[in-house]
Amino acid sequence: MENELKDLEKALLAAVRGMSLDELKRNREGKWSAAQILEHLCLTYQGTIKAFERCLQAEKPLGGNPTLKQRVSIAAVTRWGYLPEGRSAPERTVPRGMPVEQVVEQTITGLSAMDAIIGEAEKKYGKRTRVLDHPVLGPLTTKQWRGFHGTHGRHHLKQIRSLRVAG
């Protein structure tokens, strides 16, 4: 696993280590619980895996050419680790009620599987090729995909840690 995602995996596991199922389910009014945050991350990993499967099956990269605005947004998120607050999760990544007993394992398994398929695409198409379009950011390279998921995961990691402190 690439370092950025390996570090995220370790941090996620550390953040939930010792939390009971009740603690994982506890949320603040109007906010997601730690379990729901993990499920959201898991769903984003599954979506990325499916997109990379399509790319590999197509036998060609599917990323377009980014606009100047997209280039700035991509750099902000994937290089500088900035993720704007207040954006709603796309419907396909909203938690659906995955069993709390499974959510940690499924999320970590998904993260590892996602990193593996990104690696496959990187071997096939190279590190500089824009392999797929992100639904918000636009065309990303494999490194940028990992950077997005690292930034996104750290954003939600802060939320999990704050739930733990509040609990």
C-alpha positions as CSV (number, residue, x, y, z in Angstrom):
1,M,0.0,0.0,0.0
2,E,1.2,3.5,-0.8
3,N,2.5,5.5,2.2
4,E,-0.2,8.1,2.3
5,L,-3.0,5.5,2.3
6,K,-1.0,3.2,4.7
7,D,-0.7,6.1,7.1
8,L,-4.5,6.7,6.8
9,E,-5.2,3.1,7.5
10,K,-3.1,3.2,10.7
11,A,-4.7,6.5,11.8
12,L,-8.2,5.2,11.2
13,L,-7.5,2.0,13.2
14,A,-6.0,4.0,16.0
15,A,-8.9,6.4,16.1
16,V,-11.5,3.6,16.6
17,R,-9.3,1.3,18.7
18,G,-11.1,0.5,21.9
19,M,-14.4,2.1,20.9
20,S,-17.4,0.0,21.7
21,L,-20.2,-0.7,19.2
22,D,-22.3,1.8,21.1
23,E,-19.6,4.4,20.9
24,L,-19.2,3.8,17.2
25,K,-23.0,4.3,16.7
26,R,-23.2,7.5,18.9
27,N,-23.6,10.7,17.0
28,R,-24.1,14.4,17.6
29,E,-27.5,15.8,16.6
30,G,-27.6,16.1,12.8
31,K,-24.1,14.7,12.3
32,W,-22.8,11.2,11.4
33,S,-21.6,8.7,13.9
34,A,-18.1,7.2,13.6
35,A,-19.6,4.1,12.1
36,Q,-21.5,6.2,9.5
37,I,-18.3,8.1,8.7
38,L,-16.4,4.9,8.2
39,E,-19.3,3.6,6.0
40,H,-19.1,6.8,3.9
41,L,-15.4,6.2,3.4
42,C,-16.0,2.6,2.5
43,L,-18.6,3.6,-0.1
44,T,-16.1,6.1,-1.6
45,Y,-13.5,3.4,-1.8
46,Q,-16.0,1.0,-3.5
47,G,-17.0,3.7,-6.0
48,T,-13.3,4.3,-6.9
49,I,-12.7,0.6,-7.3
50,K,-15.7,0.3,-9.7
51,A,-14.4,3.3,-11.7
52,F,-10.9,1.8,-11.9
53,E,-12.4,-1.5,-12.9
54,R,-14.2,0.2,-15.8
55,C,-10.9,2.0,-16.8
56,L,-8.9,-1.3,-16.8
57,Q,-11.7,-3.1,-18.7
58,A,-11.7,-0.3,-21.3
59,E,-8.0,-0.9,-21.8
60,K,-7.4,2.8,-21.9
61,P,-7.3,5.8,-19.5
62,L,-10.7,7.5,-19.2
63,G,-9.6,10.9,-17.8
64,G,-10.1,14.0,-19.8
65,N,-8.2,17.3,-19.8
66,P,-8.6,19.5,-16.7
67,T,-9.7,23.1,-16.9
68,L,-7.6,25.7,-15.1
69,K,-10.2,25.8,-12.3
70,Q,-10.0,22.0,-11.9
71,R,-6.2,22.2,-11.8
72,V,-6.3,24.6,-8.9
73,S,-8.9,22.5,-7.1
74,I,-6.9,19.3,-7.7
75,A,-3.7,20.9,-6.3
76,A,-5.5,22.3,-3.3
77,V,-7.0,18.9,-2.4
78,T,-4.3,16.4,-3.5
79,R,-1.1,18.4,-2.8
80,W,-2.0,20.9,-0.1
81,G,-4.5,18.7,1.8
82,Y,-7.3,21.3,1.7
83,L,-10.9,20.1,1.7
84,P,-13.5,22.8,1.8
85,E,-16.1,22.5,4.6
86,G,-19.8,22.2,4.1
87,R,-20.0,20.1,0.9
88,S,-22.7,17.4,1.1
89,A,-21.7,13.9,0.3
90,P,-22.8,12.6,-3.1
91,E,-26.0,10.4,-2.6
92,R,-24.1,7.2,-3.6
93,T,-21.7,7.8,-0.6
94,V,-24.3,8.5,2.0
95,P,-24.3,5.8,4.7
96,R,-27.0,3.2,4.3
97,G,-26.8,1.4,7.6
98,M,-23.9,-1.1,7.3
99,P,-23.8,-3.3,10.4
100,V,-21.6,-1.6,12.9
101,E,-19.8,-4.9,13.6
102,Q,-18.5,-4.9,10.0
103,V,-17.8,-1.3,9.3
104,V,-14.2,-1.1,10.5
105,E,-13.1,-4.2,8.7
106,Q,-15.0,-3.4,5.5
107,T,-13.5,0.1,5.4
108,I,-9.9,-1.1,5.9
109,T,-10.5,-3.9,3.4
110,G,-11.9,-1.4,0.9
111,L,-9.0,1.0,1.4
112,S,-6.5,-1.8,0.7
113,A,-8.4,-3.1,-2.4
114,M,-8.7,0.4,-3.7
115,D,-5.0,1.0,-3.4
116,A,-4.3,-2.2,-5.2
117,I,-6.4,-1.4,-8.2
118,I,-5.0,2.1,-8.4
119,G,-1.6,0.4,-8.5
120,E,-2.7,-1.8,-11.3
121,A,-3.8,1.2,-13.3
122,E,-0.5,3.0,-12.5
123,K,1.5,0.0,-13.9
124,K,-0.7,-0.1,-17.0
125,Y,-0.9,3.6,-17.8
126,G,1.9,5.3,-15.9
127,K,2.0,7.8,-13.1
128,R,1.4,10.9,-15.1
129,T,-1.7,9.8,-17.0
130,R,-5.0,11.1,-16.0
131,V,-6.8,7.8,-15.7
132,L,-10.2,8.8,-14.5
133,D,-12.4,11.8,-13.8
134,H,-13.3,12.5,-10.2
135,P,-17.0,13.6,-10.1
136,V,-16.1,16.9,-8.4
137,L,-12.4,17.6,-9.1
138,G,-12.2,16.3,-12.6
139,P,-9.4,14.3,-14.3
140,L,-6.9,12.8,-11.9
141,T,-3.7,10.7,-12.1
142,T,-3.2,7.7,-9.9
143,K,-1.1,9.8,-7.5
144,Q,-3.8,12.4,-7.3
145,W,-6.5,9.7,-6.6
146,R,-4.4,8.6,-3.7
147,G,-4.0,12.2,-2.6
148,F,-7.7,12.8,-2.8
149,H,-8.5,9.8,-0.7
150,G,-5.7,10.7,1.8
151,T,-7.1,14.2,2.2
152,H,-10.7,13.1,2.4
153,G,-9.9,10.4,4.9
154,R,-7.9,12.8,7.1
155,H,-10.9,15.2,7.0
156,H,-13.2,12.5,8.3
157,L,-10.5,11.2,10.8
158,K,-10.7,14.6,12.5
159,Q,-14.5,14.1,12.9
160,I,-14.1,10.6,14.3
161,R,-11.5,11.9,16.8
162,S,-13.8,14.7,17.9
163,L,-16.6,12.2,18.4
164,R,-14.4,10.1,20.6
165,V,-13.3,13.1,22.7
166,A,-17.0,14.3,23.0
167,G,-18.1,10.8,24.0
